[in-house]
Amino acid sequence: MFAATELSFNYPSGRKGLGKVSLKGAPGDRVVVMGPNGSGKSTLLRLVSTELPSSPGSLELFGEAWESSRRDFRKRRDLRKKIGIVQDTPVHVEDLTGMENGLLFAELYGLPRAEALGAFAALFTSLGLDEALDVPTREYSYGMKKKLLIAEALVHNPDLLIVDEPALGLDPPSRAALLRILEERSEQGVCILAATNEPALAQELATVVVLLHEGEVVAHGSPAELLAKVGGATRIEVHVTGSLPAGLTTTGPAFEGLPADVVSIRQLPGRIIAESRSGSDVLPQLVGAVLDAGLKIERVEIREPDLTDVFTLFTGRALGTEASDRPVENP
Amino acid sequence: MTLPIWRTEWLTALRRRRLLVLNTLIPLVFVAPIALSAAPAVHSAAAFTVLFALFGTFGSSIPLIRDGESGLLRRYVLTGVHPGGILLQRVFANAALDLMELAPSVLVIFVARGSSVPQMAMVLPAMVVGLVAANALGALTAALAKSVAEGALFSAVAALLLLHWAGTFRTPVPGTWQATLETWNPFRPLHESLLAAAGGGPDLDLALLTIPVGITLAVLLLIAAGGRYTIGLGGR
């Protein structure tokens, strides 16, 4: 469906967008790109969707090399009609109603009106947009516009669906409906390339997850494969106030005596993060050690590992936090 | 053949009723006092021609840049539609809308200046050519501009320069290159026909339109090829 090989992109300012990214998607694949803001997710999607001009590296779409400078309009048109795109910012003709906008884009994709009406009826019902069909889109909320954009991207039954931040702005029922629709399309052979910051969504949706950091792929694989790399340890995050002890390790003086199930312990500003192989069983000892170190506990969070931990494992950075929010020690 | 962009332009214009009324009334407010005054035909016709040409040029350029900046044009292009096709549909739709909005003003000129039927009959095709050319010029300036402000500047400069070369502000010396250029200029028939309708010139021959129509078609071809560089189309 698509294959990017060592795809690179620099913005006109010289800022790196992507550096030698290689990835591919086959029919039925759900490739989800994850990474913090500015990591190159949207740039990658915009390159694959043919929105950005070709850049160093190569891009193959539907078995053919894509070169934006080539002037073969017919080929370009046929290729673009096989792609559905959901941008992160939904843009519509604001004076037209939802249905009028939908029919406009269906017609631009070359879909007969009767066929488009049938397809939209099902999509609008699934996404819960029925009641807003005759309302001008200028009166739509962000979430409604996003749902309309999703319907417009799916109406012509694309072979490749590119979705930037699929669930952004959607309420829980709409999010569930979207996931259902994406899974159905994937089962029908549609290849989905999505970008998100939501680890839960990525875990739910992806057959392949690609972690991007500063424009480069730091890890990729199925969610299960990636999670296996963090060892499946439960993460216990103790938010504290007070001066954190220097040289924090499981065997150091402050945390001596913690059970062996605590496989790692490290500190971030205002937090102590422990990873445990026996779930929350180690909590009493951990809390005791923190209090003994003279710290005051604000709250404790316990969670199973997710893709953000995989990202942290490979980059040493927390996904979605500031660059300065880095571990002082990583045992 | 379906023309979704043409239809969208019309639908949008008809939905924005306030803007439609303003676009009809404002030229009327400008034209009526001049048409009803004793201003010489040569000055009146120059004022009308400038107004109509700028009306078309700005009305084409600025919305195109705005839709490019918003990402709407990019969305159109990513459906596989030819960028030139998008621009041509917009040019013709907006020229038709301009004609509709300017019709009351033109009627006022006819009535106030007592234009003859042949004079009135000549204004219509000249308006069509002039407005298509003005909208085409707007699409070209939109392709060069990087912001709405630049678009407004380029539109004003390009339209006024072409109006100057159309003989709107002066009469060129016969036999000079300016005189040759004037016969090619798509704004010339507009100016000449309005001059005649305002009572300052002879009845015109439709042959006057031949070269300007050819030039306008050439500009439209240029838009189909070069207009893809409009913001949001980005050469795609």
Interface residues (C-beta under 8 A of the other chain):
Chain A: S49 T50 E51 P53 S68 F73 R76 R77 D78 L79 R80 K81 I83 I85 Q87 T89 V91 H92 V93 D95 L96 E100 L104 F105 E107 L108 Y109 G110 P136
Chain B: T2 P4 T8 L11 T12 R15 R16 S70 G71 L72 R74 R75 Y76 L78 T79 G80 V81 H82 G234 G235 R236
